[in-house]
Amino acid sequence: MKDRLPIDDVLPDVVDALRTDKRVVLQAPPGAGKTTRVPLAVLQAGFCDGRIIMLEPRRLAARAAAERMAQTLGEKAGQTIGYRVRGESKVSASTRVEVVTEGILTRMIQSQPDLPGVSAVIFDEFHERSLNADLGLALCLEIAGALRPDLHLVVMSATLDAGPVADLMDATVITSQGQSFPVDIRWAERPAAPKMRLESLVADAVLQATQETDGGILVFLPGEREIRRVEATLKGRTPPEYTVRPLFGAMEFAAQRAAISPDRTTRKIVLATSIAETSLTIEDVQVVIDAGLARRTRFDPGSGMSRLVTERVSQAEAIQRTGRAGRVAAGTCYRLWTKGEHGALAAFAPAEIEVADLAGLALELANWGSTLDDLAFLTAPNPGSYAEARALLNLLGALDDAGRITAHGKALAEVPLHPRLAHMLLISGRAAAPIAAVLAERDVLKNAPVDLGLRLEAVRDPRRFGTSRSYEIRQGVMARIRQDTKRLERFVAKNGGKSDAEMAALAYPDRVGLRRAGDAPRYILSGGKGVVMPEGDPLASTRLIVAPDLDGNPREARIRAAIAITEGEVRACFKDRITWQNLCEWSRRDRRVLTRQQEQFGALVLQDCIWRDASESEIAQAMLQGVRDLGIVLDGAAAQFAARVELVRAGGTSLPDMSPDGLITSIDDWLLPHLGGVRTADDWKRFDLLPALRAALNWDQLQMLDRLAPAHFITPLGRKVAIDYSTRQPEIAIKLQELFGVTRHPDIAGTPLKMTLLSPAQRPVQVTMDLPGFWASSYQDVRKDMRGRYPRHPWPEDPTVATPTTRAKPRGT
């Protein structure tokens, strides 16, 4: 082999360990040469009789790696070295090393679980932690343990902590030295100003690099939008010897090849997404400018939606990007953040299995006949996302109610699409292929309204569409859609006679939307989530839509693509899921119990009318929720009764809990039987709670309550004085003279009764909780004062032996 690379020093160790132990984890920094050297070294070692499969996360990297290895052997791709990616295959009977994208390995395993004719599987760039790589490794480990103990497995990574994956595989770890060319890292002097636009910041860094460095320049940006903006900002400002080349996954392969191929006539400025982080060597690049951002897909199990988010790169990703500058010579890396900011970056990006939509994974596991616990995953999937994925598969008919895969589910697993789109394709036939291809790709139209019909019109007749519409067609996306359409048509035989809207609804039964009342174009989806359409969009007044593409905002997702659907089409698609429901429920908005009969599809109400036959028990049950909403406010006799019960309970006697929390907790038991005729907040406001509270106690408990905490104090004259239990201490107000002759202070449930003693004019003269003590002490002072004010009333010297009275002495006595 020409051009010795760092990986060459450890290739004998890799081969020996693989021959002996059959499992190896190879840790090699960017530029070491592992992608192109290791498969050839394993092939040439001679112990692999069958094919060697190497997985690459990206199509461009898979093609480039295969072509580079074939070139090393003096051949073209498709001979000894071949590749298979979505929509393209270059393999032959003589192919011994096959580079594939990750989903293809899963299809191979599901179709032939023992991988006949395969001797080794190599997982390249495993540090990217793609979902398919994690699944592929888990399946291969089970195959090696149960069916193919002779299967050789290699995991190769640049920045991954090798320990955990080596433990998972019980594998030998071999580490290669890094790239021999040094890279000078240049940090930003200060954090970027908040108002500084990314394209201006990056363009300034590019122009600085053209003056300070030699060689090609590779710029890392989060996505196509930022690439196009930087490209526009640089236009006319770069030196004449430089050529700007975009590089992102949605480009045509010819344009991608032009970006990565050597150019001896000009210096290249390659504006790339993370597609250029791994596996690719852009030979004339010696400078990297890293904007420090990456675009990732995040799945929210609560909304069942994925969305793209732009985030700071991890430290591991920054290392990967920096390594691009030192592959062919000493290089320079401009990091557009400060050294201080670098320490705050996460060490690694999250594994895709932690944050992605898991519908495909759940289907593959069901098809394999395993649960999550049966397979060895390096990282456990997000439980919420996994549960949401299985619920979707059940909705699509891929899983039965017991969670087992159905015949339809097995058919879905054969189609290289998201289960939603595979379901649509198999139910609707060939006519669904263009829709599936459109929905699986990025938007084919630039700056167009949300109408999915426009996209389909453009795909079906691009020439006519181009002359009648002003929206720009993304030609690279269009080419892939047309290619994928032809590929998908091979999976089905005939059309199912369904409209575009019906087909979209079959793929997204949880995203049929009904417009809410009001001016703003807001919709409720059949799955229960709320979404909003851009103001002024031509579809904004449409009553029913299907919304396949949403931005995934968990609060209120924004519609990015939708198609109008009629109620008749909804009924045709989901007649077995549209049901009439009798609803009797509390309305917080109306502050009353509403009784309705509704025809529902999921969360959508297609028809609504009054339910006149709701029973009193159903209304009372609904009113309970209204009581919880309005709250229980005790006053008057009801408050006094509850306070008496609580006082006795505090003394250790077993009675129902009538504290505020206790009443709410047991509301079904004590209140429900008494709510007949109560339907509104006004009814509840007038409702007398005392009978319901008294009914919560049986006869014996009521007798005990009256004995321990009576409602009234009986005076020596036989008069009833109401006891006030509203304060912490039960109390009464009573004329002092009515207590003459009382020598023992009364108590309530073991607590002294608080007495406010009143003058003949009903004014307080003393508060006491010790009546005998009052007679013996303060009474004489009170007597002196009262005799002067109320001379016609008796004020005996010894009240303990006097006769109680409420009357004045007769005149003249």
N, C-alpha and C positions, 0 to 999 in steps of 0.2 A: 504493500500500500504506500502511496505517495503521501507527502506532507504529514509527518508524524504528529500525532495529537496526544494530549495528556492521558487520554483513556487507554492508549496502547500499553502503558506501563502495567495496568492491572488486568488486561484482557486474559492473560494466562491464569490469573487467580479466579476470575469469573468463570472461565471454562472448567477449571479443575473443581471448583465448588459446585457448579451445576452438574457436572458429570457424577460427582460423589453424593451430594445432598439433594439435588434436583430442585432446590429453591435458593434464590439469591436476591438480596436487596442491594442494589448498586446506587451509591450516593456519589454524584459527580456534578460539579458546578457547571454553570452555563459555558458553552464553548469547549468542553472537554472532548466532545466527539462521540458520546455514547449512542446517539440515535442512529448513526450510520455505521459505526464500527462494531457494536455488540452483536447485532443480528448476523453479520457476516462472519464474525469470529465463531459464533455458535454453529453456524452452517458448516464452516470449514473444519471444525473440530471433529466432525464425523460421527458423533454419537446420536444425532437426531436423524432417524430414517424418514420421518414424515415432514410435513410443512412446519415452518416457523411462522406463527402469527404475531405481528407486532401492532399494538393499538396506539393510535395517535388521536388526541382530542379534536384536532381540526383537519378539515379536508385539505386545505392548502399545505399544511405540514405533512400530511400523509403522502400527497403527490410528490412534494419536493424531496422527502426522505427516500422514497422509492426510486425516483429518478437519479438521485445522487448515488445511491448504492449500485444501481444498474450501471451508471457511468463508471464507477470504480472497477466494475467487472468488464468494462468495455462492451456493454450491451445496452439495449433499450428496455425501458420498463415494459413488463409483460412477458419477459423471458424468465430468467432465474429469479429476478426480483419483480414482483407485481404489486398492484394496489387495488383496493375496492373502497370507493366512497359512494355517498348517495348520488345516484344518477350516472355513475361512471365506473367502469371496471376495466382493468388491464391485467389480466391473468391468463395463463395458459397451462397446458398439461405439464410443462417443464418448470413451472413456478415453484420455488422452494421457500422463498421468503415472501410473505404476503402482508403488506401494510394496510391496515383497515381502520376506519373510524369506529368508535366504540360500540355503537348500536349494532353494527354488523356482527360482532362477536356474540352478543346476546342472542341474535337470531340463529346463529350457527349452533349454539348450545341448546336452545329450545328445540330445534329441529332434530339434532343428533346429540343427545346428552353425553355420550362418551367421546365426542370429538374424534371420530375415526380419521386417520391420516394426518393428525396433528401431533407433533412431538413436543412443541414448546409454545408457550404464550408469553409474550413480553409486553409489559405495561409501561409505555414511555410517558414521561412527564406526569408521573403519578401525583406529584405535589399539587397539581391543579385540582385534584380531588373532585373530578367530575362525577356525576351520579352514575353514569354508565360504567366508569372505571371501577368505582366501589362495588357495583353490582357484579360486574364481570369478574373481579377478583374473588368475591364471595362465592360465586358459582363455580369458578375454577378450583377453589380450595375444596369445595364439596365433591366435585368430580374427581379430583386427585385422591381424596380420602376414601371414596366409595367405589369408583369405577376405573380410574386410571392412575394407579400408583406410579406409573412410569412417566407421567406428564411433568415436564419441566416448566417451572414458573420463574420469571424474572420481573422484579419491580424496579424501575429506574426513576430517579428523582434528582432534581437539582437542589431544592431548598427544604425538602421535607425532613422532619425529625425521623430518622430511620428506625429508631428503637421500637416504637409501637407497631409499625407495620411488620418489622422483623419478628416481633413476638407473636403477632397474629398468624404469620406464616410458618413460624418455627424455622426461620431461614438464616443463612449466613449473611453478614453485612460486610460489604467491600466498599471502600472509599477511594475515590480517585482524586488526585490533586487538581487544583483549579487551573484556569487559563493562565498560561505563562505570560501573557501580555498585560502589563499594568494599566489600570484605568484611573485617571486623575478625576476625583469627584469634586465638583465646584458647587457650593451651596449658595442659596440666596442670602444676601446680607441682612434682609429684614422680611418679615411676612408681607405677602402681597396686600396692597390696599383693598379694602372691601369693595370699592367701586371699580376696581381695575378689571376690565373684561379679559376673559381667558385668552381670546384670540390675540389681543394686543400684547399681553404678557408673553405668550409663546412666540409670537412673531418677532418681538424684540430680542428674545433669547436666540432665535434662529439667526437673525442678522448679526448678533454679537459673535455667534459661533463661526459664521462664515469669515469673519475678520481675524479670529484668534486661533483657528484650528485648520487642519487639513483633512481630506477624506470626506466620504459621504456622511450625511446627518440623518439619524433616525429619531423622529419625534413621537413620543407616546401621548395619545389623547384618548378620552373615554369613548368616543363614538363618531359616527359619520358626520353628524351635525357639526361637531366641533372641528372635525377635519376640514369640512367645506368652508367653514368660517375662517380658519387659519389660512387655508389656501387662497381665499379671496383677499385676506389682509396682506398676504405676501406678494400678491400679484403686482408686478412692475417694480418691486423693491429689492429683489434678490440680484446678486451679481449675474452677469450674462452666462457665466460658465456653470450655473446651477440649474437643475431641472427638478420641479416639484412633482412628486409621485404619491398619490393617495394609496392606502392599503387597508382594506377592511373586508370582513367576511362576505358582505353582500355584493362585492364586485364580481365582474366576469373574470374567469380564470386567466384569460389573456392579459388583462390589466394587472392582476395580481402577480403574474409571472414577470411582467415588465418592471414592477416595483422591486422584486427580489433579485432579478438577474443582474449580473455585472454590466456596467456601462462604462466603456473606456473613453467615451467622448466627452462626457460631462460629469460633474459631481452631483450626486442625487441628494435631494431632501425628501425623505420618505415620511409622510404623515400617516401614522399607523395606530390602530387600536391594539389591544392586548394580544391580537393575533400574532404579533411579531415578538412576543415575549419568549417563546419557546421553540425549540426544534429547528427554526429557520436560521440559516446563516446568510445575511445580506452582505456579500463579500466585500464591497467597497465602503462599508460603514465603519467609521472610526469615532464617531461622535454620537452620543445619545442626549436628547433633551427630554426630560421626564416631567410632565405636568403634574404628576402625583395623583392622578384620578383614574378610577376604573368604573365601568358601568356593569352592574350586576342585576340579575333577576332575583327578586324577593317574592316569596309566596306568603300570603296572609291566610291562614286556615280559617280565620273568622269570617272573611269575606269570600273565600274560595277563589281569589283572584291573584294573579301575579302582576308585578309591575317592575319596571326598570328603574333602578336608583343609581345615582352617581355618588360614589364614595371615595374617600381617601384610600390610596393603595396601602397594602400591608408592607412591613419591612421586607418580607420574603419576596414580594413582587418587585419592590424597588431593587433588590439585589439582582433578580432575574434581568430586569431592564438594564441595569448598569452593565451587566456582563455582555450585552450586545455590542458594547463599544470596544471590547478587547478581544474579539474573536480572531481578527486577522492581523492586528498590529496594536501597538500601544494606543490607548484612546482616551477620550475625555467624556465625562458625564456631567451635564448641567441638571441639577435637581432644583426645581423651582419652589423649594421650601427651605426653611432654615434648619440648621443642625439641631437647634433646640426643638423644633416641631417634629423632627424625625423620631425623637424618643417617645412621643405620644402615639405613634402609629401602632396598630395591632401587629403582633408578631407574624401572624398568618391570616390569610383571607379565610372566611368560613367555608367548610366543605359544602358542596352543592346539596348534599343529602340533608343538610340541616336547614336549608332555606328555600328549596325548590318545590315546585308542584310535583307531588309523588304519585300521580295517577298512573303513569307508565310503570313505575317501580312496583306499585301494588298489583297491577295486572300481571307483570312478569313473575312476581312471587306466587300469585294465585295459579298461574299457568305451570309453574315449576312444582306446585304442590307443597310449598313451604310457607311457614310463617316467618316473621322477623326473627324470632328466637332460634329458628332452625339454622340460619346462615351466620357466618362470621363476618360482620361488618366492622370496619375500622372505626366508624362513627355511627351511632344509632340514629335513625331518621327522627325527624321532629314528630312526636306522637300526635299532635293536633293535625298536622298536615297529612299524616298517614291515615288517620281516621276520616278526614275530609275526602281523601282520595278513594277510600273504600266505599264511602257513601255515594260518591259520584258513579263509581263502577256499578253499584247496585241500581242506581237510577237509570243507567244505560242498559241494564239487563246483562251485564258482564259477570256479575256475581249473584248467586241466589240469596235467599233470606238467611241461610246458614253461613254465608260468606264463602261458599265454594264456587269455583269458576264454572260458568255455564258453557254450553256449546257455542253460543254467540260470543262469549268472552274469549274462547280459544280462537275463534275466527278473527276477533279484533287484534289479538296478539300477533297474528300473522301479517298484519298490515303495518308498514313502517310509518305510522302517524300517531299523534296523540290519540288516546282512546275516544275522545269526543269526535274527532274527525273520522277516525276509522269506523265508528258506529254510523255516522252520517253516510259514509261511502258505501258501506255494505247494505244499508237499508234503502238508499236512494239510487244506487247503481251508477253507471258511467257519467251521468249528468252532474253528479256531485264531485267528480274529479277536479274540475276547475275551481270550484268553491273551496275544496280541501286544500288545493295548492295555494290559492290566494290567502286563506286564513293561516296556513302554516308559514308563510313568508312574511317579510316586512312589507309595509304599505307600498303597493306598486304605483300609487299616484302621489304626487307631491302637492301639498297645499290645497287638497280637495276637501269638500264637505264629507260628512261621516258616512254617506250612503254607500253601503257595500255594493249596491247595484251598479254604481258607476265603475267600480273596480272590475266587476264581472263583464260589463260592457266593453271596457278597455281590453280585457284579455281575449274576449271572443271575437272582437273585430277592431284591432288596434288602428288600422288605417282609417276607417271611418270615424272612430272615436277621436283620433288625432286631428281630423279636420273640423269636427263639430264641437269640440270642447277645448277649453283653454288650459286645462290642468296638465302639468308635465308628467309624462310617463317615465318612470325609472327603468331604463332599458335593461340593465343588468338583472333587476328583479323580474322583469317581464320574461326574459329568456329562461330564468330558472323556473318560473311558474309554468311556462309552456312545456318545459322538459319534464317537470314533475307531474303535470297533467297527463302526459302520455304514459309515464311510468305507472301512475295510479290507476289508469284505465285498465291496465292488465289484471287488476285484482277483482274486477267485477265484469259481469257478462252483458247486462242490459240495463236500461233505465227503469226507474220505479214510477215515473209519471208525476213527480212532485215538483212544486215550484221552488224557485231559489229560496224564498222565505221559509218554506216548509223544511227544506234541507238544512238551512241554518238553524232552525228551531230544533231539529233532531240532534244536532251536535251540541246545542246549548239549551237544553230543556229548562235549566235553572235561570236563563237570562232572557226569557220572554218578558218584555216590559210593558206596563200599562201606565199611560200618562196620568199624573196626579192632577187634581183640580188646582187652578191658579194660572197665573201668567207665565211663570218660569217653567222651562221645559224639563221638569223633573219626573222621573219614572220610578215605579216600584217594580222590582224584578220578581219573577215567579219563585226564585230562591229566597226572597225576603229582603234583599239588599236594596238600598236606594242609590240611584245613579242620576246624573245630570247631563243634558246635551248642551253643546255650545249654543249660546244665544244667537238667534238669527239663522241657524242652520235650516236648510230646506225641509228637513224631517222634523223640525222642532214642534210642529203642531200635530204630528201623527199620533193617533190614539194607541196603537199597538205596534211594537217593534221587537226585533231580536237584536241583541247587542253582543256580538261575539268578541269585540275588542274593547277593553276598558283599561284605564290607566292604573287600576288596582288600589286607588286611594281607599283606605279602610273606612273612612267616615262617609264619603259620598264620591264614588268613583265617577270619573268623567268618561263619557262615551267617545271612543275614537273611530269606531266603525259600527254601523247598524243597518238594518234593512227593515222596511215596513212589512207588516204581516196583517192579514185580515183575521177577524174573529172566526170566520169559517175555516181558514187554514189552521188556526190554533186547534179548533175542534177536530179537524181531520187528523191532525198529528197526535193529539193527546186525548182522544175521546174516552179512553179507559182511565184517565187520571183526572177528568173533570167531574166533580161531585157536588151535590147539594148538601149544605151544612146548615143546621139550625144553631143559631148563635144567640146566647143570652149572656150579656156581659156588661160590665160597668164601663161607662165612657167618662174618662176624666174631663174631656173637652165639654161634653154635654151635661156633666154632673148628674147623670141618671143611668138607670139600667136600660139598655137597648135590647130589643128582641128582634132579630133579623133572620130571614132565610136568604142564604147566599149561594150562588153557583160559583164554585172556586176552582181555579187551576193553580195549585201551589198557593202562593201569597196573593194571587190576583183574584179580584172579585169581578166576574163577568156579568152577573145579574144580582140585584139586591132588592128585597121587598120586606115588608113588615111581617113578622111571625106573630100571628094573633092567638095562637093556641099554646103559648108557653105556659107551663104550670107555675103555680105559686111557689112550689119548692125550688124550681129552677131559677125563678126570679129572686127568691130569698138567697139562694147560693151566690148568685151574681152580686147581690147587694152587699154580701159580706166583703167582697173586694172593695166596694165603695166605702164601706165603714173603715177598712184599713187605709184607704186613701184619705178620707175625711178626718179620721181620728175619732177617738172616744173621749168626750169631755163630760166628766161627771159634775153635776151641780145639784143643789137642793137636797131632797131626801135621798136620791141615789148616791150622792157623794157621802152623805152621812152614813148610809148603810155600809158602803164599801169600807169606809174608815173604821167602823165598828168591827167589821170582819178582820181587817188588817191588824187592829189592836189585839184582838184575841189570838190571831195567828202568831203575833210576835211573842205571846206568852207561851207558846209551844203547843197550842191546841190545833188539831188538824181540821182545817177548813179550806175551801177553795181559795186559790190565790186571786185576790182582787186588787193587786197593785196594777199600775198602768200597763206594765209589760205582761203581767200575768193575764189580764183581761184580753189583750190582743192575742196571746198565745193560745188561749182556750176559747177563742171567739166562736168556733164552730159548735162547741158543746153548749154554751150557755145562752148565746144570742140567736142562733139560727132558728130555733122553733118559734121565736117571737117576732120575726121580721115580716110576717104577712102584711101585705098592703104597703110596705115601704119600698119605694122605687127611686126616689130622687133625694138630692141633698136637702131640699126643704122638708121632705118627709122625715129625714133623719134628724134634722134640727128640732122638730117637734116631738120626736119619739121619747116616751117616758121609759127610762132604763130601769126604774126601781122594780117593776114586776119581774123582769128578766133576771135581775140580780138576786131577788128573793127566791126565785125558782131554782137557782143554782144550789141552794141549800135544802136538804131534806128536813122533815118535821123535827127530828131529834136535834139537828144542827141549829135550826131556828130557835128551839127552846133553849139550847145551851147559849146561843148568842144573846138572847134576851136576859138570861140569868147573869152572864159574865159582863156583858156590855149593853145594858138596856138603853132603849131609845130615850127614856124619860127618868128623871129623878122624882120619886113620890115624896112630897113634903109631909111633915107631921100632921098637916091638915087634910091630907089625902089629895092634894092638888098635884097634877102632872106638870113638871117643868122640863122642857126639851133640853137634852144634853148636847152640847156642840162638840163634835168629833173632828172638826176641820183643822184644828191645830194639833200639835204634838201631844198636848195634855187635854183630856176631856174636861169640859168646864160648863158651869151653869151660872146664870145671874138670878139672884133670889133676894127678896126682902129679908133683912137681918132679923126682924121680929118673928118671921115665920119659922125660924130655927130655934126659938127659945125652947129649952128643955132637951135639945140634942147634945149628947155628951160623947158621942163616938163619930169621928169623921168618916163619911162614906168613901168607898173606893170603887173603881171600875177596873175589872180584870187585874186586880192587885195593885192598881195605880191610884193614889189619892185623887179624888175629884177636885178640880180647881174651882173654887167658889168666889164669885164676885158678889159681895154683900151690898145690898142697895138700901138707900134711905127710903122713908115713906114717899118721897117724890121720885123714886126710881133712879136716883143718882148713886154712882159707886161711892162707897165710904171705906171699903177695905177689900183686899184680895187675900184669901187664905187657902192653905192646903192642910191646915191643922186647926179645926174648929175648937177643940178643947183648949188648945194653947191660946187662941184668940180670946175666949171667954176669961181666961186666967190673967191676961196681960193687957192687951190693947183695948179691950172692950170698955174699961172704965174711962179712958180718954174719949172714946167715941161717944159714950153715954153722956159725958158732960157737954159735948158739942151738940149732940142731937136733942137733949132735953131743952136747950135754949131755942133751937130752931123748930122743933116739933113738940111743943109742950102737951098737946092733946093725945100723944101716942105714949104707950107704956115703955118705960126704960128702967126695968127692975135692977136692983143692985146685984142680984145673983141670977143671971139668965139661965143657969143650968136647971133651975127648979121652976122657972116661970112657965106660964102657959103660952104656947105659940099663938100668934094672932096676925091678922092683916088689917085689923080695924083700929080706929081711933077711939079714945074714951068718950063717953057721952058728954055733952056740954054741961058744965056746972060741976063736974066731978074732978 
